[in-house]
Amino acid sequence: MFGLGIPEILIIALIVLLIFGAKRLPGIGEGLGQTVREIGKIKKEFSGDKKSAKKTETGDDPEPEKKSIEHKVADSIQKKVTDKVLEQVPVIKQAKQIKDKADKIKKVVS
């Protein structure tokens, strides 16, 4: 596993325990598990899309509707990932709020 042995893993686990504390570790583990599941779902969706794209390459060009569906799927996946990151990392959520406020100020000034 990436050249990590048991001693290295134990040291990493100890550092994580010291940084986050025992009370927050279950929540972090749960969030990490959800993220891994979402990435697995996204991977399955993309592998299915690639297989269907290969089938259409052998025939005629894909219909414009199909292209728009692929864009919609990509946009929805991007939105899901963004929402998950914003839920799990409060600092990013705060940074996004600050950026939105700055964009509003720019619109008012210009």
C-alpha positions in Angstrom: 0.0 0.0 0.0 2.2 2.9 -1.3 5.2 1.5 0.5 3.7 2.2 3.9 4.3 -0.3 6.6 2.5 -0.7 9.9 4.8 1.7 11.8 4.2 4.5 9.3 0.5 3.9 9.4 0.4 4.0 13.2 2.4 7.2 13.2 0.0 8.8 10.7 -3.0 7.6 12.8 -1.4 9.0 16.0 -0.9 12.4 14.3 -4.4 12.5 13.0 -5.7 11.6 16.5 -3.7 14.4 18.1 -4.8 17.0 15.5 -8.5 16.2 15.4 -9.2 14.6 18.7 -11.0 11.4 19.5 -14.5 13.1 19.4 -14.2 14.2 15.8 -12.6 11.0 14.3 -15.9 9.1 13.8 -17.4 12.1 11.9 -14.2 12.4 9.8 -14.3 8.7 9.0 -18.0 8.8 8.1 -17.3 11.8 5.7 -14.4 10.0 4.2 -16.5 6.9 3.6 -19.2 8.9 1.9 -16.7 10.6 -0.3 -15.1 7.3 -1.3 -18.6 5.9 -2.1 -19.5 9.0 -4.2 -16.2 8.7 -6.1 -17.0 5.1 -6.8 -20.4 6.0 -8.1 -18.9 8.7 -10.3 -16.3 6.3 -11.6 -19.1 3.8 -12.5 -21.1 6.5 -14.3 -18.1 7.6 -16.3 -17.0 4.1 -17.2 -20.6 3.4 -18.4 -20.5 6.6 -20.4 -17.2 5.7 -22.0 -18.6 2.3 -23.1 -21.6 3.9 -24.6 -19.4 6.5 -26.3 -17.3 3.7 -27.9 -20.4 2.1 -29.2 -21.6 5.3 -30.8 -18.1 6.0 -32.3 -18.5 2.9 -34.4 -21.8 4.1 -35.8 -23.0 7.7 -36.7 -22.1 10.8 -34.7 -23.9 11.0 -31.4 -27.1 13.1 -31.5 -27.0 16.6 -30.1 -29.4 15.6 -27.4 -26.9 12.9 -26.2 -24.1 15.5 -26.0 -26.3 17.8 -23.9 -27.2 14.9 -21.6 -23.5 14.2 -21.1 -22.9 17.8 -20.3 -25.9 17.7 -17.8 -24.4 14.6 -16.2 -21.0 16.2 -15.9 -22.5 19.4 -14.4 -24.6 17.4 -11.9 -21.5 15.4 -10.8 -19.5 18.6 -10.4 -22.3 20.1 -8.3 -22.5 17.0 -6.1 -18.8 17.0 -5.5 -18.8 20.7 -4.8 -21.7 20.4 -2.3 -20.0 17.5 -0.5 -16.7 19.4 -0.2 -18.6 22.5 1.1 -20.4 20.3 3.7 -17.3 18.6 5.0 -14.7 21.4 4.9 -16.0 24.6 6.7 -13.0 26.7 5.6 -13.8 26.2 1.9 -17.4 27.1 2.6 -16.3 30.4 4.3 -13.9 31.1 1.4 -16.7 30.6 -1.1 -18.9 33.0 0.9 -16.2 35.6 0.9 -15.6 35.2 -2.8 -19.4 35.6 -3.5 -19.4 38.8 -1.4 -16.4 40.1 -3.3 -18.1 39.4 -6.6 -21.2 41.3 -5.5 -19.0 44.2 -4.5 -17.3 44.2 -7.9 -20.6 44.3 -9.7 -21.8 47.2 -7.6 -18.5 49.1 -8.1 -18.4 48.6 -11.8 
